[in-house]
Amino acid sequence: MRRRTALRVVSAAVGGAVVPLSFAPAFAATGGQPEGPQKPTARWDFDERSGAVAREAVSGSAAPVDYVFNDARYKPDSDPVRRRGVQGRALYFDGYSTCVTAEGPGKLDLAGGMTVDVWIAPYAYEHGIDGKPQALVNQHDPGARTGFLLGLRRFGQIVFQLGFGTDLVEVKGDPDRPAAKGRWSHVTATYDPAAHQLRLYLDGRLIGTTATPDKAPEPAPGEPLLIGKHNRPTLLNGEFHANMYMGLMDSLAIRPGALDDATAQREHAEKIAALPGHRVPRPDLTHHRSRFDGDRHRPQFHMLPPWHWMNEPHAPVYFKGKYHIFYQHDPLGPFWGQIHWGHAVSTDMVHWRDLPIALAPAADSAGPDGIWSGSACVDGDRGPVLFFTGGDDRLPYRQRTGLAVSTYQTDGDTDLPTWTMRSEPVTEAPANLPAGPGTAWAENFRDPFVWEEDGVWYQLVGSGIVDYDGAQVTRKHGGTALVYTARRPEGPWTYQGPLHWNDLATLPEPGEVWELPVLLPLPGPRGRRTGKHILLICPWWEGFNPNAVKHTYYWIGTFDKREHRFVPDHEKPREFDFGEHFTGPSGFVTPDGRSVVFSITQDRRTEQQHAQSGWAHNAGMPVSVSLRQDGTLGVEPIAEAAGLRGPRLARIRHASVAGANRRLAAVSGDLLDIHAVIEPRGARTITLAVRACADGTEETLLTYDTDERRFLIDRGRSSLDPDVRKGIHGGNVELDGGRLTLRVLLDRSMLEAYVNGTNSITSRIYPTREDATGLRLAADGGSARIVSLDVWRMNGAYDTPTTPAAYDPPRPADVDALPNHDFATGDLTGWTVVSGTTFSDANVTTRTDWGWGGPFYQAETEADPTGHHLWGFNPAGGGDGATGVLRSATVVLGGDGVVDLLVSGGNDPDRLYAAAVRARDGKVLAKATGRSTEQYRRVVFDLSAHIGDRIYIEVVDQADGGWGHINVADVNVPVRRP
């Protein structure tokens, strides 16, 4: 049985019990006026300094705090984040994993009224996915209209819900008085049964009321009381729960009785009077990078946000001695959504400081539903202005460009920490905007790239060219960048037509729409003007395309300012990077005249891996582009990258491959800058192995093939983790004067290789072994000569790099495998169809995507490089309407008793699942369903208590209708050898 990566082991129990909560009888006529607020029946002060519990002060019970790193996958375990509170400590809810599961609000009689009050300091607001609030505290069943919820709707509007069986009544706070981000707010919600009213208070003042039915509320005792998480959260991408709170929380109390206006104001005043200096402290909402200390894959010297998800870095700009970069950012978790602009500043483009979020969706802006990619340009004494893509789902064409201005003119702060978005858009795409052979695709109008030249402001907007029949697209011609000009940033902007476009019929590679168009002048080798420009674009398709988010293409040519057109020197675009990870270009011209390109390096991890790691993606190293003397593109890391170098680990001159390897035997690391010049001297291939184990179990190979004139990366053995993307990528590169010049930047999971100053390969590697840090050279044939080889240890872009400290333990090797465990035979050999028609040989496939969406991310192994898997959806076999049961061979469980497998498909644990079953009595020992997504996730069953039992794996599909199928791959069962 092959070695496989150990994963976090989860309980093998099936189902789970909800602790019953203690309530007084549902309704008892009080016969008199309800009492005012009484002592709490439940209170959480969050004063713990460590551990994964929050103690409830009334009962003394300890409620568990769920947190992604309680049982970490890629780093050492660490406690939930805590900070100074209003009084004592406060708990930091991270927006996607932090949640307190409590036993309930004590003996609370809702018929006599209830009051909930809490201190909160929000960091970010959610859009209100599926119309649900971000829950601060709730114990409710919205379907049954029972229980209660206190939370936030869009843009921080405070709401309180209470169920009456027939109605779920909600009171909304004044939208102009939200729970503001970045400051403490005291929020109180009360139910007054005598007045038949719900009321909301913010800092002691009434902000909302609504009427309630003339009946008693109904509790939801079957639901857990959750703090920071909705009782019915929306599941995103099969992995993330939406509708969760992000920010600090302190002193949550639930009390019997109602609160009136005077009492609310008095109580708040008393709370303030009890604070030191009679002032509410400023909350510390800073995201500390130490949260990820020890992560073995997180880059250390590349730009990346302190927490969570990022996409394209964009809008690079230089102002008053500082470089600024912004980036697409979801502050609520490591997944796409709620797009903000993150912000970092540097004096050299390689050492960075985090700054507050620059732009966030706002009701009074051009982007209430997302602030997407854009650019920056300095507007004289006013300083930089930002152009962004604003998303507004209320509009028929929901994308337009907007403008934001810093407060530099009033505060003089060259960090530019504060920005104001203008409410009016800069440019919009009207219907039937003429564009070459058709009209601009108004639904796709984004990613403004802006520069000023000779008093004229130019704006490129990414789009596509289509034919319309009414509101229907009847033909797609290809992608384009639309040109606008103006005399000032605010406009008015004049449309000038398409800059350039690709004909899908002859040039399909650039896609149906161009994203992130960038037009930069190309300096010559010594920085002189050449009159040439580079046009970079990322292709986009309306439906799924296997090349989506993998490539950046470019043309070299001339920008005709009079005609506002780009005239390419070559018809076919060229690929900027060979590695299928370099995307999302942005760029600018530095004060010394260099054209510099920034990019995002997609990490190609699954949504499950993103959730487990707590972060997603990072920026690539900025690169300088130039025009070489032969008319080709020059590509090199910016010179400032050398400023990250630490001690030199090796300096080798004029050596053979064997001699160089003797010197390299003492060199290792995962934060390295490697520079080599090699003369092949007849060698057919020259290979540099990085992140290599001594026995070759894990290694990544960078190879130049002198016969084919190709530069390649081979990740076939880069990781023992079966869920890590593998493969070989590369492209054609000529030697430079008979020599191979190689520059490699190695940063944990990041690998950037530059060859001969003309081409690059950007890739990701995820070794599992602690000793996968070696370097080796190899040459096939000939007598290759190492002219020079230098290796430096690299320092961090933010602070001292942390040592990776979490590696997978070895799995048992003295076991066999379940027959045809990964369906590598291409059929159901070793498996038995017990009943039904949904499973057959036709379900075993090597498809990497499901045709209407993204990748399956099935396992690829050396034994099965094409990645066979069992797709439960077979149109010829009845599709989602078909049912059936599939069973593996029966085996004796051995090894450590841990079973893991990939599962996806529909979400129905009773009718749609993969299970480990004990053979002697048919008892299901553990099972897992899909999560209404086709992307696989790794599921782990700890069956160590059943070692020695005969078991089998059973795949059950008894569901029909939508999502009525289950998918399975890479079923790993440690089998005891006879």
Secondary structure by P-SEA (a helix, b strand, c coil): ccbbbbccccccccccccccccccccccccccccccccccccccccccccccccccccccbbbbbbccccccccccccccccccccccbbbbbccccbbbbccccccccccccbbbbbbbbbcccccccccccccccccccccccccccccccccbbbbbbbbccccbbbbbccccccccccbbbbbbbbbbccccbbbbbcccccccccccccbbbbbcccccccccccccccccccccccccccbbbcccccccbbbcaaaaaaaaaaaaaacccccccccccccccccccccccccccccccccccccccccccccccbbbbbbbccccccccccbbbbbbbbccccbbbbcccccccccccccccccccccccccccccbbbbbbbbbcccccccccccccccccccccccccbbbbbccccccccccccccccccccccccbbbbbbcccbbbbbbbbbbbcccccccccccbbbbbbbbccccccccccccccccccccccccccccccbbbbbbbbccccccccbbbbbbbbbbcccccccccbbbbbbccccccccbbbbcccbbbbcccccccccccccccccccbbbbbbbcccccaaaaaaaccccccccbbbbbbccccbbbbbccccccccccccccccccccaaaaaaaacccccccbbbbbbbbcccccbbbbbcccccccccbbbbbbbccccbbbbbccccccccccbbbbbcbbbbbcccbbbbbbbbcccbbbbbccccbbbbbbbbbcccccbbbbbbbccccccccbbbbbbbbbcccccccccccccccccccccccccccccccccccccccccccccccccccccccccccccccccccccccccccccccccccccccbbbbccbbbbccccbbbbbbbccccccccccccccccccccccbbbbccccbbbbbbbcccccccbbbbbbbbccccccccbbbbcccccccccc
